[in-house]
Amino acid sequence: MVKSMKPNKQRKAHYNAPLHEKRKRIAARLLLDKPDARFASVRTVTVRVGDTVRVIRGDFSNGGKRHGGKRNVNPLTGAVLKIESNTGRIFIEGAKGSKSDNKEEAVPVHSSNVVVIKLDETDKLRVQQLTGNRS
């Protein structure tokens, strides 16, 4: 996977990668609310639109003042609305911030700052690949 030990070459390969490779890198830890025996051996999944995620790092994890929230509140949980493959960020339902003219705007969250708590199981091929033999 890593072709060079030099960090600058790794960063360059990451930023200059084609979009289909960048899309596969948008992955998050799988921590289901209701444990499912089918996904017992799955640790991470590629995030897709329709998955339900919980923010575990950043301002949406426990409130915070940056986006006008209150401190020490429950972490934001919502469905994935949109994915930006180029930047590795996802847009979550309810992740909004106010602009200077008091209009609300969606705030992107990096995929490494979320965990998937419910999979979108409408794609049968995806479920089959996740539950199949992963040795």
C-alpha positions as CSV (number, residue, x, y, z in Angstrom):
1,M,0.0,0.0,0.0
2,V,2.7,2.5,1.0
3,K,5.2,2.9,-1.7
4,S,7.5,5.2,0.1
5,M,8.6,5.8,3.7
6,K,9.0,9.5,3.1
7,P,6.1,11.5,4.5
8,N,6.2,14.2,1.8
9,K,5.9,11.6,-0.9
10,Q,3.0,10.0,1.0
11,R,1.2,13.3,1.3
12,K,1.8,14.0,-2.3
13,A,0.4,10.6,-3.3
14,H,-2.6,11.3,-1.1
15,Y,-3.4,14.7,-2.5
16,N,-2.8,13.8,-6.1
17,A,-4.7,10.5,-6.0
18,P,-7.6,9.9,-8.4
19,L,-11.1,10.5,-7.1
20,H,-12.0,6.8,-7.1
21,E,-9.2,6.2,-4.7
22,K,-10.0,9.2,-2.5
23,R,-13.6,8.0,-2.3
24,K,-12.5,4.7,-0.8
25,R,-10.4,6.5,1.8
26,I,-13.5,8.1,3.4
27,A,-14.0,5.4,6.0
28,A,-15.1,5.4,9.6
29,R,-15.2,3.0,12.5
30,L,-18.3,0.8,12.7
31,L,-19.9,0.9,16.2
32,L,-23.5,-0.2,15.8
33,D,-26.0,0.8,18.4
34,K,-27.6,-2.6,18.2
35,P,-24.9,-5.2,17.8
36,D,-25.4,-7.4,14.8
37,A,-23.7,-10.8,14.5
38,R,-23.4,-10.4,10.7
39,F,-21.0,-7.5,11.1
40,A,-19.0,-8.9,14.1
41,S,-15.7,-9.1,12.2
42,V,-16.1,-5.7,10.5
43,R,-14.1,-2.9,12.0
44,T,-14.4,0.0,9.5
45,V,-16.6,0.7,6.6
46,T,-16.6,3.2,3.7
47,V,-19.1,5.9,4.6
48,R,-22.1,6.2,2.2
49,V,-25.0,8.6,1.8
50,G,-27.8,7.2,4.0
51,D,-25.6,5.8,6.8
52,T,-26.3,7.1,10.3
53,V,-23.2,8.5,12.0
54,R,-22.3,10.0,15.4
55,V,-19.6,12.7,15.7
56,I,-17.0,11.8,18.3
57,R,-14.5,14.6,17.8
58,G,-14.8,18.3,17.3
59,D,-17.5,20.9,18.1
60,F,-20.4,18.7,17.3
61,S,-19.2,15.9,19.6
62,N,-20.2,17.5,22.9
63,G,-21.4,21.0,22.0
64,G,-19.0,23.8,21.7
65,K,-19.2,27.5,21.0
66,R,-17.8,27.6,17.5
67,H,-21.1,26.9,15.8
68,G,-23.4,28.5,18.3
69,G,-24.0,25.3,20.4
70,K,-24.1,24.8,24.1
71,R,-21.4,22.9,25.9
72,N,-21.7,19.4,27.4
73,V,-24.6,18.3,25.2
74,N,-25.1,14.9,23.5
75,P,-23.0,14.2,20.4
76,L,-24.6,15.0,17.1
77,T,-26.2,11.9,15.4
78,G,-27.6,12.1,12.0
79,A,-27.8,10.7,8.5
80,V,-25.1,11.4,5.9
81,L,-26.5,13.8,3.3
82,K,-23.5,14.4,1.1
83,I,-19.9,13.3,0.7
84,E,-17.0,15.4,-0.7
85,S,-14.5,12.9,-2.0
86,N,-11.9,15.6,-2.8
87,T,-11.6,16.9,0.8
88,G,-12.6,13.7,2.7
89,R,-15.5,15.5,4.4
90,I,-19.1,14.5,4.9
91,F,-22.2,16.6,5.5
92,I,-24.4,15.3,8.3
93,E,-28.1,16.1,9.0
94,G,-28.1,18.7,11.7
95,A,-24.5,19.9,11.4
96,K,-25.2,23.5,10.7
97,G,-23.5,26.8,11.6
98,S,-24.6,30.4,11.3
99,K,-23.0,32.8,8.9
100,S,-22.4,36.5,9.6
101,D,-25.8,37.4,8.1
102,N,-27.5,34.8,10.4
103,K,-28.2,32.3,7.6
104,E,-27.6,28.7,8.5
105,E,-25.1,26.8,6.4
106,A,-24.2,23.1,6.5
107,V,-20.8,22.4,8.1
108,P,-18.6,19.6,6.8
109,V,-17.1,17.1,9.2
110,H,-14.0,15.0,8.4
111,S,-14.7,11.3,8.1
112,S,-12.1,10.4,10.8
113,N,-14.2,12.3,13.4
114,V,-17.3,10.1,13.1
115,V,-18.3,6.5,13.8
116,V,-21.0,4.7,11.9
117,I,-23.8,3.6,14.2
118,K,-26.3,2.3,11.6
119,L,-25.6,1.1,8.1
120,D,-27.8,1.8,5.1
121,E,-28.7,-1.7,4.1
122,T,-30.6,-0.9,0.8
123,D,-27.6,-2.0,-1.3
124,K,-27.6,-5.8,-1.0
125,L,-24.2,-6.2,-2.6
126,R,-22.6,-4.0,0.1
127,V,-24.2,-6.0,2.8
128,Q,-23.0,-9.2,1.1
129,Q,-19.5,-8.0,0.9
130,L,-19.4,-6.9,4.5
131,T,-20.9,-10.1,5.8
132,G,-18.9,-12.5,3.6
133,N,-15.6,-14.2,4.3
134,R,-13.1,-11.5,5.0
135,S,-10.0,-13.5,5.7
